[in-house]
């Protein structure tokens, strides 16, 4: 590790008077967004989701999924707004695929469309209310927010899932920078946001040490409608992605029954103060666009940036499943 970094062991109390969270998500594709939202909904009575915006949208499809999930927990009052749409041309790909709705959801889910400006207004309101902003999708909504209200991101307590700085540890998938979806899907927005805010980054290079395990499915099925939905999607995802074969059998650091990585739940947990085995370093970063890909380089002349540099993946995996399965909400809707 560079001598120009400062390291803190994160030791944030689990309990605070009230912690307000705004989630910016691309829920509806990779199932770790669902796992993250479920964890936030079941975290504690002291934690309040004050807004959810969706990004990389398809005419409100992701927002519709979010509203559907909120219904399981009796949380329909949480404001939800669909943000930047793929049709606006921000993304590396003209279209983004979705898994089979028939296999992943109990029933057809109606989209929840609105103008992207509504998402910007909701984000602005959350920042002005001092809510912690957690971005677990591409950074497009945050970019559009800062364009309309220059400087507002500097006010935000911002946590972002993304980044590729130090190499991935031996024993885990040796992915390259191109696998850092949240940043590389929309590099223009990512570069602007990182240069015009003071975020805490939860990089791919540490989140790849987490796992949603097949061993958790029985407990999830006993954890209300939301738990059953996660289990249903996990089973379908395991068939589609075959991570047990790709990574469980080849990566010594991962459990053999891995179904998916828990990138987004990890980012949300750290934003909420989860601290077991977590180290955060302040690292001077310089951003470079090279052949259409954004690279974050350690440079003494770079911008000091808080980066999660170490986690305990096994402890987090167990923490997550307990957060879901040990919570018994008073109001749930059957799936």
C-alpha positions in Angstrom: 0.0 0.0 0.0 1.3 3.5 -0.8 2.9 5.4 2.0 0.7 8.4 0.9 -2.5 6.8 2.2 -4.1 7.2 5.6 -5.9 4.2 7.0 -8.8 4.1 9.5 -10.5 1.1 11.0 -14.2 2.0 10.6 -15.9 1.9 14.0 -19.3 3.5 13.5 -21.9 2.7 16.1 -24.6 0.3 14.9 -27.3 2.4 16.6 -27.9 6.1 15.9 -30.9 8.3 16.7 -32.1 8.3 13.1 -30.2 7.4 9.9 -31.8 8.5 6.7 -30.8 6.7 3.5 -31.4 7.5 -0.2 -30.7 4.6 -2.5 -29.9 5.1 -6.2 -30.1 1.7 -7.9 -30.4 -0.3 -11.1 -32.5 -3.0 -9.5 -33.9 -5.5 -12.0 -30.8 -6.9 -13.5 -28.1 -8.5 -11.3 -29.9 -9.7 -8.2 -27.5 -8.1 -5.7 -29.6 -4.8 -6.0 -32.6 -6.7 -4.6 -30.4 -8.2 -1.8 -29.2 -4.6 -1.0 -32.7 -3.2 -0.9 -34.0 -6.0 1.3 -31.2 -5.5 3.7 -32.0 -1.7 4.0 -35.6 -2.5 4.6 -34.8 -4.9 7.4 -31.8 -3.1 8.9 -33.3 -1.5 12.1 -36.1 0.7 13.2 -33.5 3.6 13.4 -32.8 3.4 9.7 -35.2 5.1 7.3 -35.3 4.9 3.5 -36.3 8.4 2.5 -36.1 8.0 -1.2 -35.2 5.5 -4.0 -34.2 6.5 -7.5 -33.6 4.1 -10.4 -30.9 4.5 -13.1 -30.2 3.0 -16.5 -34.0 2.8 -16.8 -36.3 1.3 -19.5 -39.4 3.5 -19.2 -39.8 2.9 -15.5 -39.3 -0.9 -15.5 -36.8 -0.8 -12.6 -38.9 1.6 -10.6 -41.8 -0.7 -11.0 -39.7 -3.6 -9.6 -38.7 -1.3 -6.7 -42.3 -0.5 -5.9 -43.2 -4.2 -6.0 -40.5 -5.0 -3.5 -41.6 -2.2 -1.2 -45.1 -3.7 -1.2 -43.8 -6.9 0.4 -42.6 -5.0 3.4 -45.6 -2.6 3.7 -43.4 0.3 2.6 -45.3 1.7 -0.3 -45.0 5.2 1.2 -41.3 5.5 0.4 -40.8 7.9 -2.5 -39.6 6.2 -5.7 -38.7 7.9 -9.0 -37.3 6.5 -12.3 -34.2 8.4 -13.4 -31.9 8.4 -16.4 -33.2 6.2 -19.2 -31.1 4.0 -21.6 -32.9 5.8 -24.4 -31.2 9.0 -23.5 -27.9 7.6 -24.8 -25.7 7.8 -21.7 -24.6 4.2 -21.6 -22.0 2.0 -23.2 -24.7 -0.2 -24.6 -27.8 0.9 -26.5 -29.9 -1.7 -24.6 -29.5 -3.4 -21.3 -30.8 -6.9 -20.8 -33.2 -8.1 -18.1 -33.6 -11.7 -16.9 -36.9 -13.5 -17.6 -39.7 -11.9 -15.6 -41.6 -15.2 -15.6 -38.7 -17.0 -13.8 -37.6 -14.1 -11.6 -40.8 -12.6 -10.4 -44.0 -14.2 -9.0 -46.2 -12.3 -11.4 -45.9 -9.6 -14.2 -44.8 -6.3 -12.7 -46.1 -3.0 -14.1 -43.5 -0.3 -15.0 -43.6 3.0 -13.0 -42.7 5.7 -15.4 -42.1 9.4 -14.8 -39.9 12.2 -16.2 -36.2 11.8 -15.2 -36.5 15.3 -13.6 -38.5 13.8 -10.8 -35.6 11.6 -9.8 -33.3 14.7 -9.8 -35.7 16.5 -7.5 -35.9 13.6 -5.2 -32.2 13.3 -5.0 -31.8 17.0 -4.3 -34.4 16.8 -1.5 -32.6 13.9 0.1 -29.3 15.7 0.1 -30.8 18.8 1.5 -32.3 16.7 4.3 -28.8 15.4 5.1 -29.6 11.8 4.0 -26.8 9.5 3.2 -26.8 8.8 -0.5 -25.8 5.3 -1.6 -25.2 4.7 -5.3 -25.3 1.1 -6.4 -25.8 1.6 -10.1 -24.2 3.7 -12.8 -23.6 7.3 -11.7 -25.9 9.0 -14.3 -28.5 10.4 -11.9 -25.8 12.0 -9.8 -24.2 13.5 -12.8 -27.5 15.0 -14.0 -28.2 16.3 -10.5 -24.8 18.1 -10.4 -25.3 19.6 -13.9 -28.6 21.1 -12.8 -27.4 22.2 -9.4 -23.7 22.7 -9.7 -21.8 21.9 -6.5 -24.6 20.0 -4.8 -22.6 16.7 -4.7 -20.0 18.4 -2.6 -22.6 18.6 0.1 -23.6 15.0 -0.1 -22.6 12.2 2.3 -22.0 9.9 -0.6 -21.1 6.2 -0.8 -20.6 4.6 -4.2 -20.3 1.0 -5.2 -17.5 0.9 -7.8 -13.8 1.4 -8.4 -10.8 -0.6 -9.4 -7.7 0.6 -7.7 -5.6 -2.1 -6.0 -5.4 -5.5 -7.5 -7.9 -8.2 -6.6 -6.4 -10.6 -4.0 -5.3 -14.1 -4.9 -8.1 -16.6 -4.4 -10.7 -14.4 -6.0 -11.7 -13.9 -9.6 -8.9 -12.0 -11.4 -11.2 -9.6 -13.2 -10.0 -6.5 -15.1 -11.1 -2.9 -14.8 -13.7 -3.5 -17.6 -15.8 -5.6 -15.1 -16.4 -2.5 -12.9 -19.9 -2.1 -14.3 -21.2 0.9 -12.3 -18.3 3.1 -13.5 -17.6 1.7 -17.0 -21.3 1.6 -18.1 -21.3 5.4 -18.2 -17.7 6.8 -17.9 -18.6 10.4 -18.6 -21.0 10.5 -15.6 -18.6 8.5 -13.4 -15.7 10.9 -14.1 -17.7 14.0 -13.4 -19.2 12.6 -10.2 -15.8 11.4 -8.8 -14.2 14.8 -9.6 -17.0 16.8 -8.1 -17.9 15.0 -4.9 -16.2 13.5 -1.9 -17.4 9.9 -1.9 -16.4 6.8 -0.1 -15.8 4.2 -2.8 -16.5 0.5 -2.2 -14.5 -1.0 -5.1 -15.2 -4.1 -7.1 -11.8 -5.3 -6.0 -13.0 -5.8 -2.4 -16.7 -6.6 -3.1 -15.6 -9.6 -5.2 -14.8 -11.2 -1.8 -18.5 -11.5 -0.8 -21.0 -14.2 -1.7 -24.6 -15.0 -1.7 -24.5 -18.8 -0.9 -26.8 -21.7 -1.7 -26.6 -22.6 1.9 -28.7 -19.5 2.8 -31.7 -20.4 0.6 -33.6 -22.4 3.3 -33.3 -19.5 5.8 -34.4 -17.0 3.1 -37.5 -19.1 2.2 -38.6 -18.9 5.9 -38.1 -15.1 6.0 -41.4 -13.8 4.7 -42.4 -12.8 1.1 -39.3 -10.8 0.5 -37.0 -13.6 1.6 -38.9 -16.0 -0.7 -38.5 -13.6 -3.6 -34.7 -13.5 -3.0 -34.6 -17.3 -2.9 -36.6 -17.6 -6.1 -34.4 -15.1 -7.9 -31.2 -16.8 -6.5 -32.2 -20.2 -7.8 -32.9 -18.8 -11.3 -29.7 -16.7 -11.2 -27.7 -19.8 -10.2 -28.9 -21.6 -13.3 -28.3 -18.7 -15.6 -24.9 -17.6 -14.3 -23.4 -20.9 -13.1 -21.1 -19.2 -10.5 -20.6 -22.3 -8.5 -18.9 -23.9 -11.5 -17.1 -20.7 -12.7 -15.9 -19.4 -9.3 -16.8 -21.8 -6.5 -14.7 -24.5 -8.1 -11.8 -22.3 -9.2 -11.4 -19.6 -6.5 -10.0 -20.7 -3.1 -11.2 -17.6 -1.4 -14.9 -18.1 -2.3 -17.4 -20.7 -0.9 -18.0 -23.5 -3.3 -21.8 -22.8 -3.2 -21.6 -19.2 -4.4 -24.6 -18.0 -6.3 -23.7 -14.4 -6.7 -21.4 -11.6 -5.4 -22.9 -9.2 -2.9 -21.3 -6.0 -4.3 -24.3 -3.7 -3.5 -25.3 -5.0 -0.1 -21.7 -4.5 1.0 -21.7 -0.9 -0.1 -25.0 -0.3 1.7 -23.8 -1.9 4.9 -20.7 0.1 5.0 -22.7 3.3 4.4 -24.9 2.3 7.4 -21.8 1.8 9.6 -21.1 -2.0 9.4 -17.5 -2.2 10.4 -16.3 -5.8 11.0 -13.0 -6.2 9.2 -13.5 -3.0 7.2 -10.6 -0.7 6.5 -10.9 2.6 4.7 -7.9 4.5 3.2 -7.6 8.0 1.9 -5.9 7.6 -1.4 -4.8 10.3 -3.9 -6.5 9.3 -7.2 -6.1 10.6 -10.7 -8.7 9.7 -13.3 -7.8 8.9 -16.9 -10.0 8.0 -19.8 -8.2 5.6 -22.0 -9.7 3.9 -25.0 -13.2 4.6 -23.7 -12.5 3.1 -20.2 -12.1 5.1 -17.0 -9.0 4.3 -14.9 -8.4 5.3 -11.4 -4.7 5.7 -10.8 -2.8 6.3 -7.5 -1.0 9.6 -8.0 0.5 11.9 -5.3 -1.0 14.9 -7.2 -4.4 13.2 -7.3 -7.6 14.0 -5.4 -7.7 12.5 -1.9 -10.5 9.9 -2.0 -11.8 7.6 0.7 -11.6 4.0 -0.5 -12.6 0.7 1.2 -9.4 -1.3 0.9 -10.1 -4.3 3.1 -13.2 -6.3 4.2 -13.9 -9.7 5.8 -16.1 -11.3 3.2 -17.1 -14.3 5.3 -18.3 -12.1 8.2 -20.3 -9.9 5.8 -21.9 -12.9 4.1 -23.2 -14.2 7.5 -24.2 -10.7 8.6 -26.3 -10.2 5.5 -28.3 -13.4 5.7 -28.9 -12.8 9.4 -30.1 -9.3 8.7 -32.7 -10.8 6.3 -33.7 -13.9 8.1 -33.7 -12.7 11.7 -36.1 -9.9 10.9 -39.8 -10.5 11.1 -41.7 -7.5 9.8 -45.1 -6.8 11.2 -46.6 -6.3 7.8 -45.8 -8.4 4.8 -47.7 -9.2 1.7 -47.7 -12.8 0.4 -46.0 -13.7 -2.8 
